[in-house]
């Protein structure tokens, strides 16, 4: 969430390294996008031929929500307006994190009574916009770690990922303190401040206002589809988030440094660490005008390390078993036509941990159980701490959507109050740490 001149936004910090190639390493798979023709249900007709550039793009495209509108409209602007209104009406029905202008919860009942009419499971919805639909659901620090390695040299364990990122975080906090940034703030509060202004951290920006997320999905790259993520999580988890026991530790190091001792057990490995299998909302009060303008909060958690009881699936070729391949279009298309019914035929297979870590940097159940955006009234965590969905924002919609959002009071100067940046220095600190 920074000024665009520093190439970072509220949800769309994924493109920091875009000019240098994909913002994540590719697995050693044969990737031939022309052989991946997605069923029209998953992609609008005009978007069917978009090349797949990554496992993350394929994964999210397989399960994105449909937005049903009347395609008979001759006026493209009216069609886009209808699309916007359809999404808006669907999301208005979902419970949101109810907070005041300072980011403080208005009342405790938003956790319980306000949700009962929508779902048997507690939770509120947050949103994240990314201007390129091919980007993974990753933090900037995690992406820096991936970019500093080839697929072959990436860590093979969650704890190895954690050690690398923690080293960078400690260096970042030290440098910030030496510059007088974050004085009087905890380590976590300092990281939220740095993240919001473009410094690489493990925090993932989200907003309580879906229209803000849509703005970041539309704010650039008009030749690429955007994506809006919808994440449901129980805000009570913030109350359960461990706090540092000493002033020094609270100020100088994040509480997840000793996560095996400070976080409750979960479904992760090794030793069923809750940090490595859980996602946590960071619901701190807003600390500057930019957070206020963007209604900005954060998600965090450990590098995904889930046991065999919680799986996410992709659709593999029945001939070679790979995610994408040189086999016939018929086989590739067949595995995508009926993703919910194909288990009997063996097409869907679970992602392994390395594949999962290319798709997301925190454990979120990106499910296939809902097909349309209007179906989100009741969702099931199924053992996960957060559940997620996404909608594609067609590239041909972006310009008109920006006009609609400006009418709604969401535009460049409303979400980017002018602030002095120190982004380049902090990026350099993280890069130096990861390259040691």
C-alpha positions in Angstrom: 0.0 0.0 0.0 2.2 2.7 -1.2 2.4 5.4 -3.8 2.3 3.8 -7.2 5.6 5.4 -8.1 7.1 2.8 -5.7 5.1 0.0 -7.5 3.2 -1.2 -4.4 -0.5 -1.1 -3.7 -3.0 -2.2 -1.0 -3.5 -5.6 -2.5 -1.4 -5.4 -5.5 2.1 -5.6 -4.2 2.7 -8.7 -6.3 4.1 -6.8 -9.3 7.2 -5.5 -7.6 9.4 -7.8 -9.5 7.1 -8.2 -12.5 9.5 -6.5 -14.9 12.1 -9.2 -14.1 9.8 -12.0 -15.0 7.2 -14.0 -13.1 6.9 -12.9 -9.4 7.5 -16.5 -8.3 9.6 -19.4 -9.5 8.0 -21.9 -11.7 8.1 -25.6 -10.8 9.9 -28.0 -13.1 6.7 -28.7 -15.1 6.1 -28.6 -18.8 4.0 -25.5 -19.1 2.4 -25.0 -22.5 -0.5 -22.6 -22.0 -2.0 -23.1 -25.5 -3.0 -26.6 -24.3 -5.0 -25.2 -21.4 -8.4 -24.0 -22.8 -10.6 -23.4 -19.8 -14.3 -24.2 -19.8 -16.4 -21.0 -20.4 -17.8 -21.4 -16.9 -14.5 -20.5 -15.4 -13.6 -17.8 -17.9 -15.6 -15.3 -19.9 -15.6 -16.1 -23.5 -13.4 -13.1 -24.4 -10.8 -14.3 -21.8 -10.5 -18.0 -22.8 -7.3 -17.7 -24.7 -5.3 -15.9 -22.0 -2.0 -17.8 -21.7 -1.4 -19.4 -18.3 1.9 -18.2 -17.0 2.1 -19.9 -13.6 0.8 -22.6 -11.4 -0.9 -19.9 -9.2 -2.8 -18.5 -12.2 -4.0 -22.0 -13.2 -5.0 -22.8 -9.6 -7.0 -19.6 -9.1 -8.6 -19.7 -12.5 -9.9 -23.2 -11.9 -11.9 -22.1 -8.9 -12.8 -18.4 -9.5 -16.4 -17.4 -8.9 -18.7 -16.6 -11.8 -20.5 -13.2 -11.8 -23.8 -13.8 -13.7 -25.0 -10.9 -15.8 -27.2 -10.4 -18.8 -24.8 -10.7 -21.8 -27.3 -9.4 -24.2 -26.5 -5.7 -23.5 -25.2 -4.0 -26.6 -23.7 -1.1 -24.6 -20.4 -2.3 -23.1 -20.5 0.4 -20.4 -24.0 -0.7 -19.3 -22.8 -4.3 -19.1 -19.9 -3.4 -16.9 -22.1 -1.2 -14.7 -24.4 -4.3 -14.3 -21.4 -6.4 -13.4 -20.3 -3.9 -10.8 -23.8 -3.7 -9.3 -24.2 -7.5 -9.3 -20.9 -7.9 -7.3 -21.9 -5.0 -5.0 -25.3 -6.5 -4.1 -23.8 -9.9 -3.5 -21.1 -8.6 -1.2 -23.4 -6.3 0.7 -25.1 -9.4 2.1 -21.9 -10.7 3.7 -20.8 -9.8 7.2 -17.9 -7.3 7.3 -15.5 -6.2 10.0 -17.5 -3.3 11.6 -15.0 -0.6 12.6 -14.9 3.2 13.1 -12.7 5.6 11.1 -9.7 4.8 13.4 -9.9 1.0 12.7 -11.4 0.2 16.1 -14.3 -2.3 16.3 -17.5 -0.5 16.9 -19.0 -3.3 19.0 -18.2 -6.9 20.0 -21.4 -8.3 18.6 -20.0 -8.1 15.1 -18.4 -11.3 16.0 -21.5 -13.2 16.9 -25.0 -11.9 16.5 -24.3 -10.0 13.3 -23.3 -13.3 11.7 -26.0 -15.6 12.7 -28.4 -14.8 9.8 -25.7 -15.5 7.3 -23.7 -18.5 8.5 -23.4 -21.0 11.2 -19.6 -20.4 11.3 -18.3 -17.2 12.7 -16.3 -14.9 10.5 -16.1 -11.6 8.6 -14.9 -10.9 5.1 -11.9 -9.0 3.9 -10.8 -8.2 0.4 -7.6 -7.8 -1.6 -7.2 -6.5 -5.1 -4.3 -7.6 -7.5 -4.1 -6.0 -10.9 -2.8 -9.1 -12.6 -4.8 -12.3 -12.2 -1.7 -14.4 -12.6 -0.2 -13.3 -9.3 -0.1 -15.6 -6.4 -1.5 -14.8 -3.0 1.8 -13.9 -1.5 3.4 -11.3 0.8 6.2 -9.1 -0.5 8.8 -10.6 1.8 7.9 -14.1 0.8 8.0 -13.2 -2.8 11.5 -11.7 -2.3 12.6 -15.0 -0.9 11.2 -16.9 -3.9 12.9 -14.4 -6.3 16.2 -14.8 -4.6 16.2 -18.6 -5.3 15.7 -20.9 -8.2 13.1 -23.7 -7.8 16.0 -26.1 -7.1 17.5 -24.0 -4.4 14.3 -23.1 -2.5 14.0 -24.4 1.1 12.4 -27.8 1.4 10.9 -27.2 4.8 8.6 -24.6 6.3 11.1 -24.0 9.1 13.8 -23.1 6.6 11.5 -20.6 4.9 10.7 -19.2 8.4 14.3 -18.8 9.3 15.1 -16.9 6.1 12.2 -14.5 6.5 12.8 -14.0 10.2 16.4 -12.9 9.6 15.2 -10.3 7.1 12.5 -9.1 9.5 15.0 -8.6 12.3 17.3 -6.7 10.0 14.4 -4.6 8.8 13.2 -3.7 12.3 16.8 -2.9 13.4 17.2 -0.5 10.5 13.8 1.1 11.1 14.7 1.6 14.8 18.0 3.2 13.9 16.2 5.7 11.7 13.7 6.5 14.4 10.8 4.8 12.6 8.4 3.0 14.8 9.6 4.5 18.1 7.2 3.5 20.9 5.6 0.9 18.6 5.8 -2.9 19.0 7.6 -4.9 16.4 4.2 -5.9 14.9 3.0 -2.4 14.8 6.2 -1.3 13.1 5.9 -4.0 10.5 2.4 -2.9 9.7 3.6 0.6 9.2 6.4 -0.5 7.0 4.2 -2.8 5.0 1.6 -0.2 4.4 4.2 2.0 2.8 5.8 -0.6 0.6 8.5 -2.2 2.6 8.8 -6.0 2.2 7.2 -7.8 5.1 5.3 -11.1 5.6 2.0 -9.2 6.2 -0.6 -9.4 3.4 -2.7 -6.2 2.9 -6.4 -6.6 2.9 -9.2 -4.1 3.2 -12.7 -4.1 4.8 -14.1 -2.3 1.7 -14.4 -4.4 -1.4 -14.5 -1.3 -3.6 -11.0 -0.3 -2.4 -9.8 -3.8 -3.4 -11.5 -3.4 -6.8 -9.6 -0.1 -7.3 -6.3 -1.9 -6.8 -7.4 -4.7 -9.2 -8.1 -2.0 -11.8 -5.5 0.6 -11.2 -3.1 -0.4 -13.9 -2.0 -3.1 -16.4 -5.0 -2.6 -18.6 -3.7 -5.4 -20.9 -4.1 -8.0 -18.1 -7.1 -9.3 -16.1 -7.2 -8.4 -12.5 -8.4 -10.4 -9.5 -10.2 -9.6 -6.3 -9.7 -12.0 -3.4 -12.4 -12.5 -0.8 -11.2 -13.9 2.5 -13.4 -15.0 5.4 -11.8 -15.3 8.9 -13.0 -15.2 12.5 -11.9 -11.8 14.0 -11.8 -13.6 17.4 -8.4 -15.0 16.3 -6.9 -11.5 16.7 -7.9 -11.6 20.4 -6.0 -15.0 20.6 -2.9 -13.7 18.8 0.0 -14.1 21.2 1.6 -11.0 22.8 5.2 -10.5 23.8 5.9 -11.1 27.5 8.7 -8.5 27.7 9.0 -4.9 26.5 12.2 -5.6 24.7 10.9 -8.5 22.8 7.7 -6.7 22.0 9.7 -3.8 20.6 12.5 -5.7 18.8 11.2 -9.0 17.5 8.0 -10.4 16.1 6.1 -12.7 18.4 6.3 -15.5 15.8 10.1 -15.7 16.4 9.4 -18.5 18.9 6.2 -19.7 17.4 6.5 -23.3 18.6 6.2 -22.0 22.1 4.0 -18.9 21.7 1.3 -20.1 19.3 -1.4 -22.8 20.2 -1.2 -26.1 18.4 -2.7 -26.5 15.0 -2.7 -28.9 12.1 0.8 -28.1 10.9 4.0 -30.0 10.7 6.4 -30.4 12.5 4.9 -30.9 15.9 1.5 -29.6 14.7 2.6 -26.0 15.0 -0.4 -23.7 14.9 1.7 -20.9 13.3 2.5 -23.1 10.3 -1.1 -24.1 9.7 -3.0 -21.0 10.6 -3.9 -17.6 9.3 -4.4 -14.7 11.7 -6.0 -11.3 11.1 -4.0 -8.3 12.3 -6.7 -5.8 13.4 -4.7 -3.0 14.8 -6.1 0.6 14.8 -5.1 2.6 11.8 -1.8 4.4 12.4 -1.7 6.9 9.5 -4.0 8.6 6.9 -3.2 6.0 4.2 -4.5 3.1 6.3 -7.6 5.2 7.1 -8.2 5.9 3.4 -7.8 2.3 2.4 -9.5 0.7 5.4 -6.4 -1.3 5.6 -5.8 -4.4 7.8 -3.5 -7.4 7.4 -3.4 -11.1 7.3 -0.4 -13.1 8.5 0.6 -16.6 9.3 3.4 -19.2 8.9 4.6 -20.8 5.7 2.0 -23.4 4.9 2.7 -26.8 6.4 -0.5 -28.7 6.6 -1.1 -32.4 7.4 -2.8 -34.8 5.1 -6.3 -34.1 6.5 -6.5 -30.7 4.7 -5.9 -30.7 1.0 -6.2 -28.4 -1.9 -6.5 -29.7 -5.4 -5.4 -28.9 -8.9 -6.5 -30.7 -12.1 -3.8 -32.8 -13.6 -3.5 -34.5 -17.0 -4.6 -38.1 -16.8 -1.9 -39.1 -19.3 1.2 -37.7 -17.7 0.0 -36.5 -14.3 1.4 -33.0 -14.6 -0.3 -29.7 -14.0 0.2 -28.6 -17.6 1.7 -30.6 -20.4 2.0 -31.4 -24.1 -0.9 -33.8 -24.1 -4.1 -33.2 -26.1 -6.4 -30.4 -25.4 -9.2 -32.9 -24.9 -7.6 -34.3 -21.8 -6.8 -30.9 -20.4 -10.3 -29.6 -21.0 -12.0 -32.8 -19.7 -10.3 -32.4 -16.3 -11.7 -28.9 -16.0 -15.3 -29.4 -17.2 -16.6 -31.0 -14.0 -14.1 -30.4 -11.2 -16.5 -31.4 -8.5 -17.4 -34.7 -10.0 -14.0 -35.8 -11.4 -12.6 -37.2 -8.2 -14.0 -40.6 -9.1 -11.9 -40.6 -12.3 -8.7 -39.5 -10.6 -8.2 -36.1 -12.3 -7.9 -33.9 -9.3 -4.9 -34.4 -7.2 -3.7 -32.6 -4.1 -1.0 -30.0 -4.3 2.2 -31.0 -2.6 3.8 -28.6 -0.1 6.1 -26.9 -2.6 3.3 -26.4 -5.1 1.1 -25.0 -2.3 3.9 -22.5 -1.3 4.0 -21.2 -4.9 0.3 -20.4 -4.7 0.1 -18.8 -1.3 2.4 -17.7 1.5 -0.2 -18.3 4.3 -2.6 -21.2 4.8 -6.0 -20.3 3.3 -8.5 -22.7 2.0 -9.2 -21.5 -1.5 -12.2 -23.7 -2.1 -14.1 -25.1 -5.1 -17.3 -25.6 -3.2 -18.9 -22.3 -4.4 -19.5 -21.6 -8.1 -21.0 -18.1 -8.1 -20.5 -15.0 -6.1 -24.1 -15.1 -5.0 -23.4 -18.4 -3.2 -21.1 -17.0 -0.4 -23.8 -16.6 2.3 -22.6 -19.8 4.0 -19.1 -21.2 3.6 -17.2 -23.9 5.5 -13.7 -23.7 6.9 -13.3 -27.5 7.0 -10.5 -27.4 9.5 -8.8 -24.3 8.1 -8.6 -21.0 9.9 -9.5 -18.9 6.8 -11.4 -19.6 3.6 -10.9 -17.7 0.3 -12.5 -17.2 -3.1 -11.8 -14.8 -6.0 -13.4 -13.1 -8.9 -11.7 -12.2 -12.2 -11.8 -8.6 -13.3 -11.7 -8.7 -17.1 -9.1 -6.3 -18.5 -11.6 -4.8 -20.8 -13.6 -3.7 -17.8 -10.8 -1.8 -16.0 -11.2 1.6 -17.5 -14.9 1.8 -17.0 -14.7 0.4 -13.5 -12.2 3.2 -12.6 -14.8 5.7 -13.7 -17.5 4.0 -11.7 -15.3 3.9 -8.6 -14.5 7.6 -8.9 -18.2 8.2 -8.8 -18.2 6.2 -5.6 -15.5 8.4 -4.1 -12.6 5.9 -4.7 -9.8 7.2 -6.9 -6.1 7.9 -6.8 -5.9 10.8 -4.4 -8.6 9.3 -2.1 -6.6 6.1 -1.5 -3.1 7.6 -1.7 -2.8 10.6 0.6 0.6 12.1 0.0 3.3 10.7 2.2 7.1 10.6 2.2 8.5 7.2 1.1 11.4 5.2 2.4 10.6 2.2 0.3 13.8 1.8 -1.7 16.0 1.6 1.4 13.9 -1.1 3.1 13.7 -3.1 -0.1 17.5 -3.0 -0.2 17.8 -4.1 3.4 15.6 -7.2 2.7 17.4 -8.0 -0.5 20.8 -7.8 1.2 19.6 -10.1 4.0 18.1 -12.7 1.6 21.2 -12.7 -0.6 23.6 -13.4 2.2 
